[in-house]
Structures are given as structure tokens and as C-alpha cells.
Amino acid sequence: MPIWSDILRQLNETVAPNGAPDFESVRRKYLAALQQHTGRNVVLYASGWLQKEAPPALTSINDEDIHAFMEVTSGL
């Protein structure tokens, strides 16, 4: 796996249709590499909590998230 500076370089070399770095293609590339390396399913859970201020209780995973996790892991 690359170090952060390698990933940053890749992001700077890719461009999405909106002109921004193509985060999605780089993210998918490394998720696929991780799945191939481990031979297991990979689930990515992400949020934008660093982009907006929110109380700590709203930035935690809790029991209310169970249905969303069941949805994305069903059939794996």
C-alpha cells in the first residue's frame, strides 16, 4: 500500500468531471486492492463529520446505525 504522499500525488493527477480531484476512483482503486489482498469483503463507513461541527454524540456509531450496517452487509 502507498504512503499518504503517493495517494496525494495520485489525487493531484486525476480529475473528476467537475474539475476536482477524483477521490472516488482513487478510493475504489485501493478498496479493490484491499479486497484482493485479503480475499474478504470490504465495507467502508464514512461520514462528513470533519467538514461540519457537530456534537460528539452525533459523530459516533451507535445502536441506531444497526439497520444501515445490516443493509450494506446483507449477502456478504
N, C-alpha and C positions, 0 to 999 in steps of 0.2 A: 504494500500500500504506500501511496505517496505521502510526503510530508505536506504541511499546510502551504508552504510556498509553491510547491508543484501544483496543487489544486488551484491556488490563486492565479497562477500563470495560465492554467487551462481555462479558467473563467474569463480571464482577460483576452484570451484568444478566440473565444466563442461569442457569438452574438445571436440573441433571440430576435424574432420578428419585430419586437418593439424597440430594438436597439440596445437593450440592456444585456449584461452577461447572461448566457443561457444556463442558469442554475439547474434547471430541470434535467437537461441532457447530461450534465456532469454528475448530478446526484444519481440519476438512473444508471449511469455507467458504473459507478462504484457500488451501488446496491447490487447490481447484477454480478459484479466481480466477487462481492462478499458471498452471495448465494452460491456461486460456482465453487468458490474456495471451500465453503463449509458443507456444501451439499444439503443445506437446510433452507427452509423458507425464511425470508427476512421481512420483518414488519417495521416500518418507520413511523414513529409517532412524533409529530412536530406541531408546534404552535407559534404564534407570533408574539408571545408574551414579552420578548425583549424589545419589541417595537412600540409597545404601549405600556404605560404604567397601570398596574393592576394590583389589588391587594393579594398578599401571598395565598390566601385561601382559594383564589381563582386561578392560580398558576400551578396548582398541584393536581396530580392524578388521584381521584378518589372513587368511591363506590358508584357514583353517578356515571362514571365513564364505562362501566361494565358492558352496557349494550353496544356501544361503539366498538369496543375491543372484540366482542363476540361477533359482530358484523364483519369486521375485516379479517378475522382469523377463521371464520367458518369454512370448513372444507380443506384447510391446510393439512 
